[in-house]
Amino acid sequence: MNRKLPSLRMPLLWSVIHFLLLFSLIVPGINFVTIHVMMGLLLYLYMKLEVKWFVPLYGANLLVVLLIAGWKLGVLLLLFPLIFLPGAIVMGILYKRKWSAFRTVAAGAFTLVAEMLLALVSVRLTGYDPFQLMKDAMLDSLSVLPQEMVNKSALDAAFYTIQMVSPILMLGIGFYYALITHGLSRLAFGKKDGTMPALPPMSRWRVPRITAVYFIAVMVLSMFVNQTNGSILAMVVLNLLPLLSVLLCIQALSFLAFLGQKYKWPRAIPWIALALIVIWNAGMYIAVFIGMLDLMFSLKERLTDKP
Protein backbone atom coordinates (compact mmCIF):
# COMPACT_ATOMS: atom_id res chain seq x y z
CA MET A 1 0.00 0.00 0.00
CA ASN A 2 2.73 2.46 0.93
CA ARG A 3 4.62 1.67 -2.24
CA LYS A 4 1.60 2.91 -4.21
CA LEU A 5 1.35 6.28 -2.50
CA PRO A 6 4.34 8.01 -4.16
CA SER A 7 2.91 7.20 -7.60
CA LEU A 8 -0.28 8.99 -6.61
CA ARG A 9 1.33 12.34 -5.86
CA MET A 10 1.21 13.75 -9.39
CA PRO A 11 -2.28 12.36 -10.15
CA LEU A 12 -3.54 13.87 -6.88
CA LEU A 13 -2.04 17.22 -7.88
CA TRP A 14 -3.68 17.07 -11.29
CA SER A 15 -6.93 15.97 -9.67
CA VAL A 16 -6.88 19.17 -7.61
CA ILE A 17 -6.17 21.14 -10.79
CA HIS A 18 -9.12 19.37 -12.44
CA PHE A 19 -11.29 20.37 -9.48
CA LEU A 20 -10.26 24.03 -9.83
CA LEU A 21 -10.79 23.94 -13.60
CA LEU A 22 -14.37 22.80 -13.08
CA PHE A 23 -15.17 26.02 -11.22
CA SER A 24 -13.42 28.07 -13.92
CA LEU A 25 -16.19 26.96 -16.30
CA ILE A 26 -18.39 29.73 -14.87
CA VAL A 27 -15.76 32.41 -15.59
CA PRO A 28 -16.23 33.98 -19.06
CA GLY A 29 -13.09 33.85 -21.18
CA ILE A 30 -11.30 31.35 -18.96
CA ASN A 31 -13.97 28.71 -19.61
CA PHE A 32 -12.98 28.69 -23.30
CA VAL A 33 -9.49 27.52 -22.32
CA THR A 34 -10.85 25.09 -19.73
CA ILE A 35 -13.02 23.26 -22.26
CA HIS A 36 -9.98 22.69 -24.47
CA VAL A 37 -7.80 21.15 -21.75
CA MET A 38 -10.48 19.16 -19.89
CA MET A 39 -10.32 15.99 -21.97
CA GLY A 40 -6.52 16.02 -21.98
CA LEU A 41 -6.46 16.25 -18.18
CA LEU A 42 -8.88 13.33 -17.88
CA LEU A 43 -6.73 11.28 -20.25
CA TYR A 44 -3.61 12.09 -18.22
CA LEU A 45 -5.27 10.94 -14.98
CA TYR A 46 -6.54 7.73 -16.60
CA MET A 47 -3.12 6.93 -18.07
CA LYS A 48 -1.33 7.60 -14.78
CA LEU A 49 -3.69 5.60 -12.59
CA GLU A 50 -4.96 2.06 -12.54
CA VAL A 51 -8.73 1.80 -12.84
CA LYS A 52 -9.04 0.86 -9.14
CA TRP A 53 -7.46 4.23 -8.27
CA PHE A 54 -8.96 6.33 -11.06
CA VAL A 55 -12.61 5.54 -10.31
CA PRO A 56 -12.66 6.49 -6.59
CA LEU A 57 -10.38 9.50 -7.08
CA TYR A 58 -12.45 10.88 -9.94
CA GLY A 59 -15.72 10.03 -8.20
CA ALA A 60 -14.59 11.85 -5.05
CA ASN A 61 -13.64 14.83 -7.19
CA LEU A 62 -17.14 15.02 -8.67
CA LEU A 63 -18.79 14.52 -5.28
CA VAL A 64 -16.86 17.41 -3.72
CA VAL A 65 -17.89 19.66 -6.62
CA LEU A 66 -21.55 18.79 -6.04
CA LEU A 67 -21.26 19.39 -2.29
CA ILE A 68 -19.60 22.79 -2.72
CA ALA A 69 -21.50 24.09 -5.73
CA GLY A 70 -24.90 22.66 -4.89
CA TRP A 71 -27.07 20.43 -7.04
CA LYS A 72 -28.09 22.86 -9.83
CA LEU A 73 -24.75 24.56 -10.38
CA GLY A 74 -22.85 21.34 -9.70
CA VAL A 75 -24.66 19.46 -12.48
CA LEU A 76 -23.85 22.26 -14.92
CA LEU A 77 -20.18 22.27 -13.87
CA LEU A 78 -19.94 18.49 -14.33
CA LEU A 79 -21.57 18.51 -17.76
CA PHE A 80 -18.39 19.01 -19.79
CA PRO A 81 -16.08 16.63 -17.90
CA LEU A 82 -18.73 13.90 -18.08
CA ILE A 83 -19.11 14.51 -21.82
CA PHE A 84 -15.35 14.24 -22.34
CA LEU A 85 -14.88 11.29 -19.97
CA PRO A 86 -15.86 8.46 -22.39
CA GLY A 87 -13.56 9.78 -25.11
CA ALA A 88 -10.67 10.13 -22.66
CA ILE A 89 -11.19 6.60 -21.34
CA VAL A 90 -11.37 5.12 -24.86
CA MET A 91 -8.14 6.90 -25.84
CA GLY A 92 -6.49 5.85 -22.58
CA ILE A 93 -7.41 2.19 -23.05
CA LEU A 94 -6.08 2.17 -26.61
CA TYR A 95 -2.85 3.98 -25.68
CA LYS A 96 -2.28 1.40 -22.94
CA ARG A 97 -2.77 -1.29 -25.59
CA LYS A 98 -0.07 0.40 -27.72
CA TRP A 99 -2.35 1.45 -30.55
CA SER A 100 -0.97 3.99 -33.03
CA ALA A 101 -1.61 7.66 -32.42
CA PHE A 102 -3.81 8.09 -35.51
CA ARG A 103 -6.05 5.10 -34.74
CA THR A 104 -6.41 6.21 -31.12
CA VAL A 105 -7.23 9.80 -32.07
CA ALA A 106 -9.80 8.52 -34.57
CA ALA A 107 -11.38 6.28 -31.91
CA GLY A 108 -11.58 9.19 -29.47
CA ALA A 109 -13.12 11.41 -32.14
CA PHE A 110 -15.76 8.85 -33.09
CA THR A 111 -16.58 8.34 -29.41
CA LEU A 112 -17.37 12.05 -29.11
CA VAL A 113 -19.43 11.90 -32.32
CA ALA A 114 -21.39 8.94 -30.94
CA GLU A 115 -22.12 10.92 -27.77
CA MET A 116 -23.38 13.90 -29.79
CA LEU A 117 -25.58 11.63 -31.90
CA LEU A 118 -26.96 9.98 -28.77
CA ALA A 119 -27.76 13.41 -27.31
CA LEU A 120 -29.58 14.51 -30.49
CA VAL A 121 -31.56 11.26 -30.67
CA SER A 122 -32.45 11.48 -26.97
CA VAL A 123 -33.80 15.01 -27.39
CA ARG A 124 -35.73 13.93 -30.48
CA LEU A 125 -37.29 10.99 -28.61
CA THR A 126 -38.64 13.38 -25.99
CA GLY A 127 -40.67 15.05 -28.73
CA TYR A 128 -38.48 18.11 -29.26
CA ASP A 129 -36.52 19.22 -32.29
CA PRO A 130 -32.97 20.01 -31.05
CA PHE A 131 -32.29 22.37 -33.94
CA GLN A 132 -35.57 24.21 -33.35
CA LEU A 133 -34.65 24.54 -29.68
CA MET A 134 -31.31 26.10 -30.67
CA LYS A 135 -33.08 28.42 -33.09
CA ASP A 136 -35.63 29.49 -30.44
CA ALA A 137 -32.82 30.13 -27.95
CA MET A 138 -31.01 32.29 -30.50
CA LEU A 139 -34.18 34.25 -31.30
CA ASP A 140 -34.82 34.80 -27.58
CA SER A 141 -31.29 36.18 -27.14
CA LEU A 142 -31.86 38.54 -30.09
CA SER A 143 -35.27 39.68 -28.88
CA VAL A 144 -33.67 42.60 -27.02
CA LEU A 145 -32.56 44.10 -30.35
CA PRO A 146 -34.82 46.24 -32.55
CA GLN A 147 -36.76 44.12 -35.03
CA GLU A 148 -35.22 45.87 -38.03
CA MET A 149 -31.79 44.65 -36.90
CA VAL A 150 -32.85 40.98 -36.89
CA ASN A 151 -32.95 39.31 -40.30
CA LYS A 152 -35.13 36.28 -39.67
CA SER A 153 -34.78 34.97 -43.22
CA ALA A 154 -30.99 34.98 -42.83
CA LEU A 155 -31.33 33.17 -39.48
CA ASP A 156 -33.62 30.58 -41.07
CA ALA A 157 -31.07 30.00 -43.83
CA ALA A 158 -28.24 29.74 -41.30
CA PHE A 159 -30.05 27.19 -39.15
CA TYR A 160 -31.06 25.21 -42.24
CA THR A 161 -27.40 25.00 -43.21
CA ILE A 162 -26.39 24.00 -39.67
CA GLN A 163 -28.98 21.25 -39.64
CA MET A 164 -27.95 19.94 -43.05
CA VAL A 165 -24.20 19.91 -42.32
CA SER A 166 -24.55 18.69 -38.72
CA PRO A 167 -22.87 15.32 -39.51
CA ILE A 168 -19.63 16.91 -40.71
CA LEU A 169 -19.80 19.51 -37.92
CA MET A 170 -19.95 16.75 -35.32
CA LEU A 171 -17.11 14.89 -37.05
CA GLY A 172 -15.02 18.05 -37.12
CA ILE A 173 -15.68 18.77 -33.44
CA GLY A 174 -14.78 15.19 -32.51
CA PHE A 175 -11.44 15.24 -34.33
CA TYR A 176 -10.68 18.76 -33.11
CA TYR A 177 -10.92 17.82 -29.44
CA ALA A 178 -9.28 14.40 -29.93
CA LEU A 179 -6.26 15.99 -31.64
CA ILE A 180 -5.94 18.68 -28.97
CA THR A 181 -6.19 15.99 -26.28
CA HIS A 182 -3.45 13.95 -27.94
CA GLY A 183 -1.18 16.99 -28.25
CA LEU A 184 -1.67 18.10 -24.65
CA SER A 185 -1.08 14.57 -23.38
CA ARG A 186 2.15 14.33 -25.39
CA LEU A 187 3.31 17.54 -23.71
CA ALA A 188 2.28 16.31 -20.25
CA PHE A 189 4.08 12.97 -20.55
CA GLY A 190 7.00 14.30 -22.54
CA LYS A 191 7.87 13.35 -26.10
CA LYS A 192 10.71 11.07 -24.94
CA ASP A 193 8.60 9.29 -22.34
CA GLY A 194 7.27 6.77 -24.85
CA THR A 195 3.84 6.55 -23.20
CA MET A 196 2.12 8.59 -25.89
CA PRO A 197 3.03 7.66 -29.48
CA ALA A 198 3.58 10.44 -31.98
CA LEU A 199 1.56 10.99 -35.11
CA PRO A 200 3.53 10.13 -38.25
CA PRO A 201 5.42 13.04 -39.89
CA MET A 202 3.24 15.19 -42.11
CA SER A 203 5.31 14.20 -45.14
CA ARG A 204 4.08 10.59 -44.70
CA TRP A 205 0.39 11.40 -44.40
CA ARG A 206 -1.72 9.92 -47.16
CA VAL A 207 -5.46 9.77 -47.69
CA PRO A 208 -6.97 6.94 -49.78
CA ARG A 209 -6.52 7.44 -53.53
CA ILE A 210 -10.25 6.85 -54.05
CA THR A 211 -10.83 10.22 -52.33
CA ALA A 212 -10.06 12.02 -55.61
CA VAL A 213 -12.66 9.92 -57.47
CA TYR A 214 -15.27 10.54 -54.77
CA PHE A 215 -14.57 14.28 -54.93
CA ILE A 216 -15.10 14.41 -58.68
CA ALA A 217 -18.30 12.34 -58.38
CA VAL A 218 -19.74 14.57 -55.65
CA MET A 219 -18.78 17.70 -57.59
CA VAL A 220 -20.70 16.40 -60.61
CA LEU A 221 -23.63 15.40 -58.39
CA SER A 222 -23.74 18.89 -56.85
CA MET A 223 -24.47 20.36 -60.29
CA PHE A 224 -27.76 18.46 -60.47
CA VAL A 225 -28.92 18.61 -56.85
CA ASN A 226 -30.98 21.40 -55.35
CA GLN A 227 -29.08 22.02 -52.12
CA THR A 228 -31.88 24.07 -50.55
CA ASN A 229 -34.73 21.55 -50.61
CA GLY A 230 -33.63 19.52 -47.58
CA SER A 231 -33.42 16.24 -49.49
CA ILE A 232 -31.13 13.32 -48.65
CA LEU A 233 -29.04 14.03 -51.76
CA ALA A 234 -28.66 17.66 -50.70
CA MET A 235 -27.40 16.53 -47.28
CA VAL A 236 -24.98 14.09 -48.94
CA VAL A 237 -23.54 16.84 -51.14
CA LEU A 238 -23.38 19.44 -48.35
CA ASN A 239 -21.47 17.05 -46.08
CA LEU A 240 -19.30 15.06 -48.46
CA LEU A 241 -18.05 18.00 -50.52
CA PRO A 242 -16.38 19.85 -47.62
CA LEU A 243 -15.19 16.58 -46.05
CA LEU A 244 -13.49 15.45 -49.26
CA SER A 245 -12.08 18.95 -49.77
CA VAL A 246 -10.49 18.82 -46.32
CA LEU A 247 -8.97 15.41 -47.05
CA LEU A 248 -7.50 16.67 -50.32
CA CYS A 249 -6.11 19.74 -48.54
CA ILE A 250 -4.45 17.41 -46.02
CA GLN A 251 -2.91 15.49 -48.92
CA ALA A 252 -1.65 18.76 -50.42
CA LEU A 253 -0.04 19.78 -47.12
CA SER A 254 1.57 16.36 -46.90
CA PHE A 255 2.95 16.77 -50.43
CA LEU A 256 4.39 20.19 -49.56
CA ALA A 257 5.99 18.73 -46.42
CA PHE A 258 7.45 15.94 -48.56
CA LEU A 259 8.90 18.47 -51.02
CA GLY A 260 10.27 20.53 -48.15
CA GLN A 261 11.97 17.48 -46.66
CA LYS A 262 13.40 16.40 -50.03
CA TYR A 263 14.67 19.78 -51.19
CA LYS A 264 15.53 21.22 -47.76
CA TRP A 265 12.87 23.94 -47.89
CA PRO A 266 11.97 25.88 -44.72
CA ARG A 267 9.88 23.71 -42.40
CA ALA A 268 7.33 26.53 -42.04
CA ILE A 269 6.11 26.22 -45.65
CA PRO A 270 3.31 23.66 -44.96
CA TRP A 271 2.10 25.78 -42.02
CA ILE A 272 2.11 28.92 -44.16
CA ALA A 273 0.12 26.97 -46.76
CA LEU A 274 -2.34 25.90 -44.04
CA ALA A 275 -2.82 29.53 -43.00
CA LEU A 276 -3.49 30.49 -46.63
CA ILE A 277 -6.05 27.68 -46.95
CA VAL A 278 -7.89 28.98 -43.88
CA ILE A 279 -7.87 32.73 -44.67
CA TRP A 280 -7.83 32.76 -48.49
CA ASN A 281 -10.68 31.18 -50.48
CA ALA A 282 -8.50 30.54 -53.53
CA GLY A 283 -5.93 28.86 -51.28
CA MET A 284 -8.32 26.01 -50.56
CA TYR A 285 -9.07 25.43 -54.26
CA ILE A 286 -5.36 25.40 -55.07
CA ALA A 287 -4.71 22.93 -52.24
CA VAL A 288 -7.55 20.65 -53.43
CA PHE A 289 -6.06 20.67 -56.93
CA ILE A 290 -2.57 19.83 -55.63
CA GLY A 291 -3.96 17.06 -53.44
CA MET A 292 -5.81 15.55 -56.39
CA LEU A 293 -2.69 15.66 -58.56
CA ASP A 294 -0.65 13.91 -55.87
CA LEU A 295 -3.26 11.18 -55.42
CA MET A 296 -4.05 10.60 -59.08
CA PHE A 297 -0.48 10.65 -60.38
CA SER A 298 1.41 9.39 -57.30
CA LEU A 299 3.72 12.40 -57.31
CA LYS A 300 5.42 11.43 -54.04
CA GLU A 301 6.34 8.00 -55.39
CA ARG A 302 7.61 9.49 -58.67
CA LEU A 303 9.86 11.92 -56.81
CA THR A 304 11.10 9.45 -54.21
CA ASP A 305 14.82 8.62 -54.50
CA LYS A 306 15.17 10.94 -57.46
CA PRO A 307 17.61 13.89 -57.40
N, C-alpha and C positions, 0 to 999 in steps of 0.2 A: 504493500500500500504506500509506504513512504517513498519507494523508488518511483512511483508514478507522479508524486506531487511536483517535483521540479519540472516535468514535462508539461504541467498544466499552467505554469506561470504566464507564458506568453498568451495562450488561449484565454486565460482569465482576464488579462489586460485587454485583449481585443474584444472580449465579451462586454467589458465595461464601456469600451469605446462604442460598441454596437448599441448599448443601452442609451448612451448620450446622443448618438446619432438619431435614434428614434424620436427623441424630443425635439431635435432640430428640424423635423419634418413640418412643424408648425411655424417655423421662422421663414418668411418669404426671402427668396434669394438663396439662402443656405440650403433649403430643401431641394433645390435643383441639383446641387452637388451631392447631397445625401442619397438621392434616388440612384445616382450613377454608381456609387461605391457600395451600396447595400448588398447586392448579390455577390460581389467580390469578397466582401467581409464574411458573408455566410459560407462561401466556398472555402475560404481560408480556415475558418473554425472547423468545418467538417473534415478538411484534409489533415488538420493537426490533431484531431481528437478521434478516438475510437467511438463507435456508435454509443456504447454504454456510458461514455462521458459526455458526448455531444447532446444527447436527448435531455438528460436532467439539467445540464448547464443552460441550454437554450430555453428549455421550458421554464426554469427559474427566472431567466431574464424576462420572458414575456409576462410571467406572473407579477413580477415587481412593477413592470410598466403599468399593468392593469390596476394594481393596488395604489400606485402613486397618482396616476392620471384619472382614475375613475373609469367606469364602464364605457360611457359614450365616447370620451376622448381617447381612451385606451384602445378601443376597437379600431378607431380611425388611424391611430399611430401604428397599429400592428398590421394594417392592411397591406402595405408595401412589402415588409419583410416576409409575410406569409405568402404573398404572390411570388416572390423571388425564391422562396425556400425550395420548392420542388426542382426548379432548374439548377440551383446550386448543388443539391444532393445528387441529381443525375450526373452533373459534370464531375462531382467529387468521386462518385462510384467509378466512373469510366476512367478518370485519371489514375485512381488507385489500381485499376486493372491494366494500366499502361496502354490505353488507347492513344491514337495519334491526336494531336491538337485539333486538326480540322474536323475529324469525326466527332470529337467531344464537344467542340463549339457548336457543330451542327445539331447534335443531340440536345444540348442545352437550349438552343434557339427553338427547335421544334417542340420542346417541352413548354416553353413560354407561349408559343402559338396555340398549342393544345389547351392551355389554361384560358387564353383569351376566347377561343372558340367555345369552350365549356361555359364561360361567363355569358357570352352572347346567347347561347342556346338556353341557358337557365332563365335569363330575363325573358326570352321569347316564350318559354313554356308558362311563365306566370301571366301571359296575356298582354305583355307590353312590347312595344317596338323599341329596341335600344337606340336606334338611330333617331327615331322621333323624340325620344326622351332627351337625347343630346341636343337636338334642334330646339326643343321647347326650352331647355335650360339656357341655350344661347340667346333665344329671343327674350327670355325673362331678364337676362343680364343687360340686354340692349334697350329694354323698355324705358330706361331713364333718359335715353337720348331722344331728341325731337324726331318725329316720324319721318320728316323729309331726309334725315341723315341715315335712315335704315333702308337699304335696298333689299326688300324681301325676295324679289326674283333672283338676285345674285346669291342670297343665302340659300334659297331652294336649290339653285344650280350647284352650289358648293357642297351641300349635304348630299345631293344626288351622286356627285363625283366621289365623295368619301365613302358612301355606301357601296358603290360599284367597285371601287379599288380597295375595299377593306381587306381582302385576302392578301394582297401584296404589302399593304400597310402593316398588317400583323406580322408577316414574314420579315419585313424590314426591321420592325421593332425588336423581334426575337433575336435576329442576328446582331443587331446593334448592341443590345445589352449583353449577349453572350460573348461577343468579341471584347467589349470593355472589361467584362469579368475576367476573361482569360488574361488580358494584358495586365490588369491590376494584380492578379494572383501571381503572375510571373515576376512582377516587381517585388511583391511581398516575400516570396520564397527565394528570390535571387535567381538570375539566369544560370548560374553555375551550380545551383542546388541539385538539379536533375529531377525534382519532383514534378515540375510542370514542363511538359515538352513544348518546344517552340514550333510555331507554324513554319512551313517550308519557306525558303527565300522567295521573294516575289518573282524573280526570274524563272522559277520552276512552276509557277501556278499555271494551270491549264484547265479550261472548261471543255466539256465534251464537244467534239467537232460538229455533232448534229445540231448544236445551238445555232450555227449560221443558217442551216436549212430551215429550222423552226422560225427564225427571225424573218426570213424572206417569205415564208408561208403566211405568217401572221400579218406582215406588212401588206401582202396582196389581199388577205381577208379583210383587213381594215378598210380597204377601198370600197367594199361592197356591203359593209355593215353599218347600220345606223347606230351610232354610239350613244344616242340620247333617248332610246326607246326602252331601256331597262331590260333588254332581252339577255338570254344566256350568252349568245354570241358576242353581244356588246361587252358583257362582263369578261369574257375570255380575252377579247382584244385589249380592253383597258388594263387588264392585269398582266397578260403575257408580254405585251409590247414593251412596257418599261422594265419588266424582269429580264427579258432577253437582252435589252439594251444595256442594262447594268452588267450582265455577264460578259457581253462583248467588250465593254469598257474595261472590265477587269482583265480580260485577255490582252487588250491593247497596252495596259499598264505593265503587264507581265512581259510583253514583247519589248517595251521600252527599257525595262529593267535588264532584260537579257542583252539588249544592244549596249546598254551602259556598262554592263559587266564585261562584255566581249571587247569593246573598244575603249575602255577606261574613261567613260564619260563621267561627269559629276554625278554622285549618288542622289542628288536632289532632283534630277530631271523627272523621274516618275511622279514625285510628289508635286512638282510644279504642274505637270500634266494633269494630275488629279484636281488641283485647284482650278485649273482652266476648265475642266469638265464640269465642275460644280458651279462656277460663276459665269461661264460663257456658253451660250446655247450652241453655237457652232462647234465648240470644243467637244461636246458630247457626240455630235454627228461624225466628226473626224475620228474620234476614238472608236466609235462603232465600226466605221469603215476599216480602220487599221486592224481591229480585232477580227473582223470577218476575213480580211486578207491573210492574216496569220493562220487562222483555222483552216481556211479552204486550200491554201497553198503550202501549208507546213513551213512557214518562213524560218522558224527557229531551227528546225531540223536541217533545212538547206544551208543555213549559215553556220551550223555547228561544225567545229574543227576545220573551218575554212579561214584563211588569213583575210 
